[in-house]
Amino acid sequence: MKAKIADIAKIAGLSAASVSRILNGRGRYSEATAKRVRRIAADIGYYKNRSASDLARQTSNTFGVVYTDLETHFNESLLKGIMAQATADQLDVIIMIGKREDEQSLTKIVRDMIERRVFGLLFLSIQPSQAIIDILRKANIQAQVVGSATENEIAYVSSDDFQIGYQATRFLIEKGYRTIGLAGMNVTEDYVGLQRHQGYQQALQEAKIPYDAGLVYPGNFSYQAGLDAATYYHEHQQVDAIIGASDEVSLGLLNGFHDLKVPVPAEIVDEH
C-alpha cells in the first residue's frame, strides 16, 4: 500500500501534524528530528501529494508548457532552458504536445492544465486562439507565447518576423538575385508566415521586382516541407534563390535538390 504521513508519524513517534509540517518546511523543529523524519519517509517510500498540498495552501508550484509537434529543433533548446530554470527555482513542470492548427485538441490540453492547477502556461511556437486565451484569463492563469508572434491578446516573445522576411529578401536582391522563392510556411493563416511574407513582398516592391505568387510554396516549417518545396520548384517554377522558413526547411531544400541533381549554390542559393 502507498505510504502515508500517518505511517511516518507512527515510526517516528510524532503526531501526523508534526510530520506534515516537517515535510512541508513549515513550523519549528530541530534539524535532527527533520533528518530522522525525512529518512523514515525515504525508507518506507513516501512521496508527497503535491496536488493535495497545493489545494490546501490555495497555491501552485507547477506551470505548464505546450509545444508544437513540428519537426524542428527550435523547441528542444527552449525546453532545455525552461527545465534548467524550473529546477533552479524549484518549480514543477507539466509538458504536453499540441498541434498548431487543432483548436479542439489545444482547448482540451488547456483545460487539462487548468484542472492540474498550474499557475502559468507557456505556448512554444503555438498561437492560442482568443477563445483559449479567454479561458485562461477566467481561470486566472498567466500565459505567454514563446518563439512565435501573435495578433491575439496575449504576451509573446518572438523575433521581428516582418524584418526576417524583409532583410532576407533584400540581402538576396543586393546579391543580384531576382527570382526569389519563399518556402516552408503558411503565409495566409499562420501569423508568423503572414508577417514574413509581408516583409518579403515589401523588399520586392522596393526593388521594383514584380511579385509572383507562384514563387511562394507553403509548409509547416519542417524538413519534409523543404523536400516538397524542392520538388515543386524543380518541376514547376524557375528560381535562382530561395528563402527557407527554418533550418529544417532549408536542410530539406538542400537534400531535395541534391536528390534531383540540382547543384546548390551553383544554380540555386538557399538562404535562411
ABEGO torsion letter per residue (X at the ends): XBBBAAAAAAAAGBBAAAAAAAAAGBEBBBAAAAAAAAAAAAAAGBBBBAAAAAAAAGBBABBBBBBBABBBAAAAAAAAAAAAAAAAAGBBBBBBBBBAABAAAAAAAAAAAAAAGBABBBBBGBBBBAAAAAAAAAAGBBBBBBGBBBABBBBBBBBBAAAAAAAAAAAAAAAGBABBBBBGBBAAABAAAAAAAAAAAAAAAAAGBBBBAAABBBEAGBAAAAAAAAAAAAAABBBABBBBABAAAAAAAAAAAAAAGBBOAAABBBBX
